[in-house]
Amino acid sequence: MDLKRKSLLSFVFGFALCVSITTADLSYSVPEEMRPGSIVGNIAKDLGLEARKLFTRKARIDTEENYQHYCNIDLKTGDFVIREKIDREELCGEKVSCMLKFELVLESPLELHRISLLIQDVNDNTPVFPKETIKLEIRESADKGARYRVNEAHDTDIGQNTVKQYSLQKNDHFVLSVRDDSDGSKSVELVLDKELDREKEHDLNFMLIAVDGGVPQRSGTANIHVTVNPTSTPTLNLNPNPNP
C-alpha cells in the first residue's frame, strides 16, 4: 500500500472516530401561552447525558422553520425552556395538531436528536358573530313555523374549546333551532313560534348567545333586530270601465 493511500485511510479512520451521528426522538407537550422561562422538560436527563457536558460539547437547538426563538436549552441544567409565549392560533390556525420540531445538536462527537413539541390549545378566545347586530325584515303575514337562518359564531380555539351551544333570549315570537351539519358546522335558525302583529310591535330586539365548551366557558352575543313589515295589498282598479 502506497504512502498516499495510507494517509487517506488514516484520515478517514480518524474522522470516523471524531464524528458519530446518532439520533433519538424526544416528545413533549405543553399548553400554549406558557410564560417565558417555563420548563418543558430536561433534555439531558431524558437522553441520559451529563448536563455539565452540554457546554463543552457546544449543545444548541436548531430548526429549519422560523420558530427557533420559541425554545432553547439551558446549558447549565439541560432544561428545555420556553423563550417566548406561543400563541397556538397565530402559529397553527385551526389545525387539529400544532407540532413544533427542533433538533438538538451536540459536537465532539456529532450527535443529532429530534425534539417534537406539541402545543395544546387553551380556551383563550371568545365566540364571535360576524356582525354585532343581525337585522331581519319579516312580513307580519309570515306563517308560524317560518325559519330564518343566521350566521353562526366563530371561535378560533379548537376541539372542546370551540362553540358548543347556542341559546336565545326569551321573547314572545321566536325560538331557536340548531342542527349539526355534515361538514362540522352548525345550522342556526330562528323559528317563528307566534305570529307577528305590526300594530302592536314594529320592531323586536333580543339576544343570541354562543357558548364554547372550555373551562371556564366563554360566550359571545349578537343582537337580533327584527323589523316587522306590513303585508302588501293589491292595488285596486277604481276605473269601472275596463276598456275605456
Secondary structure as GFF3:
##gff-version 3
##sequence-region A 1 244
A	DSSP	alpha_helix	3	18	.	.	.	ID=ss1
A	DSSP	beta_strand	25	31	.	.	.	ID=ss2
A	DSSP	beta_strand	39	42	.	.	.	ID=ss3
A	DSSP	alpha_helix	43	47	.	.	.	ID=ss4
A	DSSP	alpha_helix	53	56	.	.	.	ID=ss5
A	DSSP	beta_strand	60	62	.	.	.	ID=ss6
A	DSSP	three_ten_helix	68	70	.	.	.	ID=ss7
A	DSSP	beta_strand	71	73	.	.	.	ID=ss8
A	DSSP	beta_strand	79	82	.	.	.	ID=ss9
A	DSSP	alpha_helix	88	92	.	.	.	ID=ss10
A	DSSP	beta_strand	99	106	.	.	.	ID=ss11
A	DSSP	beta_strand	111	120	.	.	.	ID=ss12
A	DSSP	beta_strand	133	139	.	.	.	ID=ss13
A	DSSP	beta_strand	147	150	.	.	.	ID=ss14
A	DSSP	three_ten_helix	159	161	.	.	.	ID=ss15
A	DSSP	beta_strand	163	168	.	.	.	ID=ss16
A	DSSP	beta_strand	174	180	.	.	.	ID=ss17
A	DSSP	beta_strand	186	192	.	.	.	ID=ss18
A	DSSP	beta_strand	203	212	.	.	.	ID=ss19
A	DSSP	beta_strand	219	229	.	.	.	ID=ss20
###
